[in-house]
Amino acid sequence: MGTVAGIDSSSQFTKIVVCDADTGAVIREGHAPHPELPLRPAPGEPAGPAVGRSETDPQAWLYSLGEAAAGGLLEGVEAIGVAAQQHGMIAQDAEGVPVRPAMLWNDKRSTGAAADLTEALGGPGAWARAVGAVPQAAHTVSKLRWMAQNDPAAAGRTAEVLLPHDWLVWQLMGRPARRTTDRGDASGTGYWSAAAEQYRHDLVELALGHRVSLPDVLGPAEPAGRTPEGLLISAGTGDNMAAALGLHLGIGDAVVSLGASGTVFAVHGEALTDPGGMITSFADATGHHMPVVHTLNATRVLRATADLLGTDLAGLSEAALQSTPGSYGLVLLPYLEGERTPQLPHTAGTLAGLRRESMKREHLARAAFEGMLCGLADALDVLRGRGVQVRRVFLLGQAAELPAVRTMAPVLLGAPVVLPQPADYTALGAARQAAWALSGGAEPPQWRSSAVQLLEPGEELAIGQAVRQQYAAIRDQTHPGAFGTG
């Protein structure tokens, strides 16, 4: 069928993979950082760096894309898929010109605006019922509210709102009159309902003060159009949805991503509504749904413990494996930054079970790994409790390479753990979507699976359950009612 390309435009760089459309074999790759361009701050804001600010001139994405594709990288390509960072906001006027810099997913200035919106609609339950998500600083709807409050001139000029992948697709197609997005990326805005599969224009108006034009939502295999040169452009999607497509996830698959914080999501057949706000109900890029649970504390727990013990992550892992399951009764509740699962934003971590025999570096090291993984297992249980199947868990992130994580994860997460070969699965997923749009098939192409390592819990599963019970006893004693207990 030829060759296709997948673009991963993150907050810092652009990665392009060119793949065989039939097999998914990577033929060539390109990479370039995003350049820094001068920005105009909102009125009343300092011109230099500001606390919580994360924004850019979207033209930087195009410059980076051009550099990554230099040297004929896209020669012979028949279709392109674009994945980009979720939740961003490009507000444009009636002529298609940005009214201010693009606000990125990690811009924290809209934290207060998110709280305002939550109250304005009647609380977390009202938002969960409306769109499957309670506003957070990351959501596009919160950024709209922040702009209305802090940059009213720009807000008043805003006639349309695009997401980063929407904007890039529009630019690649020569800025046509029709703007498009996909259901996966739209579900991260805070004003598109994954359950109803439609926009809530009233929530945009609640945030911004007036209605705006929003891009058409395409189906998973529906092309967005063609470039002026004739290359097919697929619908595109958000980075997490593209990564799921690149990993070939299906019903029964869950992902635990170990960043500084933790992200747990799964592929599910229907949208979930969680009035408590722990589950965010996204759509995916295949027609299914992607319920997500976040924890605030993952690898940062390991790094903090390593710093305390005067070592690095590798040294912490080595020390942890010198201890035994249960860490001699030492339990670390890893709520170092507060927590979202359970919802304890103002709490702190707890170290329990201190006895003379447990006060050794190897036991503290193991307690850090067990605490982090038990916290992530709690997040998985939130999904399981709502009927989400978890037959296997894909473990992602640099910390997944640590021997202590690989040893403990299967028994504490309670499922076989898949360790995929390191790759840019976001770019691969975008390329796979491009091949799907090019073929016109009912299902995405079944590419060759990357080499993976499967870790089975085996007979040690009962030991893992005992460690989790020890953890849960301290958790429920310290925070009664956090999970409906106490």
N, C-alpha and C positions, 0 to 999 in steps of 0.2 A: 504493500500500500504506500510505501515511500517513507518519508521522514517527517517528524513533528518536533516542535520545540516547546519547552515549558519554562516559564519565567517566574522566579521567586523574587519579589521586590519586598525586602524586609525594611525595618526602620533604619538600617545602616548600609545595606549593600544590595546589589542585584546579582542573582545567579541564574544562568541559563544552561539548560541541558538540551541537547539535540539527540533524539532517540529514534530507533527504528520503530515505525508505527505498528508493526505486527508483533514484535518480540519485546519491545521496551528496552533493548540493549542501548546503552549510552554510547553515542558515536563521538561526540565532542562536547566540550563545556566552555563556558565563559563566566567571568566574575569581575565585578568592579564595585568599589565603594561609592556611596552617595557623596557628592561634593557638598561643602557648606556654602550656602548662598546668603547674602545679607537679608535680614528680615525687618519688617516694620512692626514694632510692638503695638499692642492695643493702647489707646489713650490712657495715660496715668501709670503705665507700666515702665519699668526701667528698660533702657535699650540693651543692656548686657544680659547675662544669664540671670534667670529668676527662679526662685524656688518652685518646683513643680512644673515648670514650663517644658514642653516637648513639642516643637513644631518645626515646619520646614516649608520652603518654597517647593511646590510639587514639580517644578521644572527640574529639580535635582534628580528626580526619579528618571526623567527622560534622558538627561545627560549620562547618568549611570548606565541606563539600558543601552544607549548608543555605544558607550565604551565597552560594555560586556560583550556586545555583538560585533565588535570591530574585527577586521580581518576576514570577513566573509563567513562568519560563524553560522549565519542563517541561510547560506546558499543552498538551494535545493529543497528547503523546508516547504511543506504544503499547508501546514496548519500550526497555529500558535495558541497556547493556553496561558493565561495570566493569573497568578496568585499573588496576593499582597497582604500586608499587615491588616488585621481586622480593626474595626471600630473607628478608624480615622475619619476626619471630616474635612471635605473640600467644599466650602461655601462659595457659590459663584453668582454673578449678577445675570441679568437677562441676556447679556451678550456672551456669556460663557467665560467671563474673566473672574478669577478668584478675588474675593473682596478682602481677604486677609490670608496670612499663612495657613497652611493645612495643619490642623491639630492632630497629633498622633495618638495612638492607643494609650500610651503611658503618660499622657499629660494629666497631672494631678490637680490642676487648678479647678477642675469641674467637680471636685469632691462635694463641696457645699451645694452646688447646683443639683447634683444627684439627690442629695437629701431633701432639697426643696421640692423637687419633682415628685419624689416618693410621697411626701406629705400632701402635695397638691391633688394627687389622684385618689387619696384615701388610704395610703399605707402599702406595705409590701404585698399583701394579698391581692389588692386591686391590680397592681402591675403584673403579678404572676398570672392572674386570670386574663389580663389584656394581651400580653405579649410573651409570657413565659419567662420573664426576667425582671428582676428588681433593679432599677437604675444604679449603676456604679460610675465612678469617674471615667472608666474606659468607654462607656457607651456613647455612641454618637448623639443620642438625644440629650445627654447631660452636657455635652460640648455646645450644643445649640443653646441650651439654657444659659451656660456661662457666657457665650457670645452676646446674647440678648442683654445680660446684666452688665457686662464689662466692656463691650464694644458695640454699642447700640447703632452707631452709624453703619458699621459693616452688616449688622443684623438686618437693618432696614433695607439694605441694598440686595440682600440675599434672595435670589429667585429660584435657585435649585441647589440641591445637596447631593454630592457624590461621595463614594468611598474610594480609597486608593486604587483598588483594582478596577472599579468602574471608570475612573479618570484615565488610567493607563489604556484600557481597552478603547475608550473614546478617542484618545490621542492616536493610537495605532491605526484606527479606522479613518483618520482624517477629519475628526471632529464632526461627525454627521449630526443631523437634527435629532435623531433618536438616541437616547441614553439608555444603557442596559446594566443590569446586575444579575446576580443569581440568588437563589433562595438561601444558600448557606451564608453568604456574606450579609445579606439583608437581615438575617435573623440576629445579627450582632449589633444592630442599630439601636434597639430599644423602641422602635416604632413599626416593626413588622412582626406579625404573629406567626410563629411556626405552626401553631395548631390550626389557625384559620387560613394560612397561606395568603395573607393580604396585609397591606399597609394599614396602620392606624393614623390617618392624617390628622385626627384630632389631637394626638399626642405630640406631633410636630408643632401644631399650633399652640398647644399648651406650653411647649418649651420655648419657641421662638417668638410667638406673638402673632404670627400669620402663616398661612399655608404656602408651600413651595412645591416646585415640580420635583418629582422623584423618579429614578430610573425604572424602566420596565423590568420585571422579574422574569428571567428566562428559565426554562426547564433544564434539567441536568445535561442533556445531550444537544440542546438547541444552540446553534451558532449565534454569535452576536452580529456577525457580518464579515466583511472582508476589508483588507487594507486597500489603499489605492493601487497597489501592485498586484492585487488579486489573492493574497494569502488569506485563508480562512482563519477567523478568530473565534474561538469557543467562548462559552458564557463566562469563563473565569470563576474565581471563588476566593474565599478568605484563606489565609495560610493554614489554619488548623484543618479546615475541610479538605484542602488540597493534600496535606500530609496524610490524612486518613485514606484518601484515594490512592496516594502513592504507596501506602502500606498494604493495600488490598484488604482493608478492614471490612468485615461483614457483621451480621447479627451474631452476637455472642462474643465479639471481640471488644476488649477494653484497652485503654492506653493510660499508663501512669507516666507522666513527664516530670522528671526531676530537675527543675530549675532551682533558683533560690527559693521560690515558692513552688507549690505542687499543683499540677493540673491532672484531673482524672476525668476521662470521658469514655463513652461507649457508643456503639451503633445500636439504635433501637428502632422499633417499627412505628412508634407514635410519639407525638409531642407530650411532654410531661408538664404538669402544672404543680408547682411547689409554693404554697402560700408562705412558707417559712423563709423562702429565698435562698436555700442552700443549693438547689438545682437551678441551673440556667438552661433553658430549653432552646438549643440551636437546631437548625436544619443542617443536613450534610449536603454533599455535592452529588449524591446519587439518587435522591428521592426518599431516603430514610431520614431519621432524626439523630441528633447528637446531644444527649443530655450531658452537662458538664458540671463538675463539682470542683471547687478550688480550695486549696489550703494555703495559708500564708507562710507556712514553715516546711521547707524540705531541705535542700542542700545547705541553706544558711545554718541549720541546726548542726550539721556536720562541721562546717567551717568554724563556727563559734566554739564548738567543743575541741576541735583541733588546735585552735589558738590558745584555749585555756590550758591544754596539755603540752603546748610548745612543740607541735608537730604539724604535718600537713595531712591532706586527705588520705594519701597512701599509708602514712604512718598510723593514722587513726584506724584505718581498716585492718592493718596488721595487728594492732593492739586489741581491737574488738574480737578478733578471731582467737585470741588467747584466753578469752572468757568463755562462759558457757551460756546456753539459752536461759533467759531470765535474769542475767547479769547479777547473780547472787542476790536477787531481791531488789536491786536498784532499778527504779522506774523514773524515766524522764518524760514528763508531759512537755512536748516541744513547742509551747505557745510563746515563743520568744518575741514575736511581733504582734501579740494578740492572735486571734484566729477567726477564720470564717466558717470552718467546719470542725467543731460546732461554732455557732456564732457567739464569740467571746472577744469582741474588739478591744476591750480595755484590760484584759487579763494579762498575766505573765506566766512564764514557764514554772514548772514545779519539779524538784528533785526529791523523790521519796525513797524510803527504804534504806536510809543511811545506817549502817552498822560498821563496826570495826573491820569485819571481814570483807565488806563490800566496798570500802573506801580505798580502792585501788584503781589505777589509771585504766587498766584493761576493762574493768567492769563499767566505769563511766563511759569509755569509748563504745562498748557494746550497747549500753543503755541509750546512747545517742542514736545509733542505727535502729535499734528496736523502737524507740520512741517515734522517730521520723516515719518508719514503715507502718507502725500501728496507727499513726495519724492518717496516713494515706489509705490504710485498710478501712478505717472508719468512713472515709469518703467513698470508697468502693461499696461499703455496706449501705450507704445512703441510696445508691443506685439500685443495689440488689433489693432493698426494701420496697422499691417501687416497681418491682417486676422485671428489671433489666437483667438479661442473661449475661453472665461473666464466665465463659468457658475457658478463656485464656487471656493473659494480660501482656501487652506489649510494653516493655520498659525502655524509656527513652531518656536521654540526657547524659552528660559526662559522668555523673556519679553512678550511673548504671554499670560502668566498667569496673567499679571497685569490687574486689573479691568479697568483702563483707556484705555488700548489697546483693550480690548474686547468690550468696549462701543463704541469706535470711529472707529475701523477697518471696520466693515461692511458698514457704511455710507460713509467713505472716500475711501475705495477700490471699492465701487460700486458693490458688489456681496455678496451673502451669504458666511459666513466665517465658515470653519470647524476647530474645535479644536480637533485633535486626542488625544487619551489617550497616555500619555508618554510611549514610548517604544523605543527600538533600531531598528528602521525601516530599517536601512542598513543591519543588521544581518538577520532580518526577510525577507527582499527582497532576500538576498543571499540564504536563506533556500527555499524560494518559487521557485527560479530559479532551485535549486537542485531537488525539487519535479517535476518541469516541465520536466527537462531532464530525470528524472527517469520514468515518465509516457509516454514520447514520444508523448504527445498530441499536437494538433495544437495551443492551447492556454494555458496560465499558469493556474494552478488550482485556483478555486474560493474559497479561504479560508474565514472563518468567519471573518467579519469585526470587528475590535476593537471598543469598545465604543467610540463614538464621541459626541461632543456638536456642534450643528449648531446654528449660530447666524445670524439672518436675518436682513437686513437693514430696512425693514418696511417703515413706513410713514416718517421716518427721512431722507430718501434718498435725498430729496430735500434740506434739511439743509446741508447735506454733500456736495452736489454740490455747494452750496453757499460758503462754507468754501474753497473748492478747487478753486473756481473762485477768491476769495480774495487772496489766496496763489499765483495763477497763475499771477494775476495782478502785484504783487510785484516781482515775479520771472522774468517776461518778461520785466518789467521796469528796473530791476537791471542787467539782462543778456539778452538783446535783441538778438534774433536770436538763442538762445540756443536750442529751439525746432521748429525752422523755423518760429518764430514769430518776431514781432518788425520791 
